[in-house]
Every structure is written in C-alpha cells, then in structure tokens.
C-alpha cells in the first residue's frame, strides 16, 4: 500500500535570532504555564503547508520546489511583534511575526511559488487560500482549549530581533504528537537549483519516531 508523508516548506532562523528570541521569552514562559511552548530548535517560518503527500507525488513536488527556489534571492528578515490565532482573547496559537527590510515582497512571492508547486503536483494544499502571513509559532494551547493571550501578546508587541539573511529553503516532514517533531528532507540555496541536496542531518532535538 502506498504511504504518505506530512510535508511543508519553511525558512529557519539562524542560531543568533533564536537565542535573542529565547531570551525575550524567558520571563513570559515562566509566567504562562498553560501554553505548550515550542522548543527553539524547532522554530521555523512556514511558507507552504502541503499536508499528507502520497509518496509517489514527492518527486514532482521536489522538482517544482527546486525550480521555485532557483528564482528566489536572499532576503533580509527579522522576527518582530506578536499575535495569536484565532484572536488574543480566545487563542489556540501564539506567534511572533516576521519583518522584511524595505517592504521587500520576496518572502511572500516565494511562499506563493511554493504553494503553486504543491498545486501543480496535484496536492490539495489545505489552507492555502488564506493570505500569507509570515510568522513563527511560539506555543499552542492544550487540545481544543482556548486561552487568553492578551498579556503575552502585549509583552511581545515591541519585540524586535536581529536582522539576518535568509538564503535557504527546507522541505520538512512533520511527525504529529504533543510536541511535533520535524525532519529536514531536502534543502535548496536561493537562486541555485543545482544546490538541491538530501539533508543528511536533523535539527537539534529532532529524532525519528
């Protein structure tokens, strides 16, 4: 029987950006135990969520993503501000936003190309009709519980992390659970289709199921 894998395309912040945000969260995390916080090694900016992908469709997706990344260029980004889904008064997800230097549209354009790569590979692309909003998930509520996130969102409203240059896209596999695990299965440098490679490593803290 043909299997499937749960995939998404993402850009990951460098270690310096992670450390800066982690330090800003130390006091907030201690004060808000109801949240299930995502460990910093798993932080990422999702550009496209592909959902469950049949194994026989993965080669097409990889090929189309390779072409999409070949048209991208390095981007100056930083983590900034905060918010909650669905809304701060009844939240399931806490997030920190992302800023692009000088309103560069490159990140949203790459996200649109990743979504197009999924659709042209015959994938349903759940949630892809919503406008792209670059963000990094910080925490989730337990189960279907909704939490008041106003205090946390307010505390992070003025947060501004260091600028960094994003130059690499990862195709990642996720494993569901109380603390989702991620595995990098392909990576590309922006603007270089020939740089496609299988990731021989995993992000710190990630393990096979």
Secondary structure, DSSP 4 states (H G I P E B T S, - for coil): ---EEEEEEEE---HHHHHHHHHHHHHHHHH-TTSEEPPGGG--EEEEEEEEEEHHHHHHHHHHHHHHHHT---EEEEEEEEEEEEETTEEEEEEEEEEEGGG-THHHHHHHHHHHHHHHTT---TTTTSPP--EEEEEE-STT--B--HHHHHHHTT-B---EEE-EEEEEEEE-SSS-EEEEEEEEETTEEEEEE---S--TT----
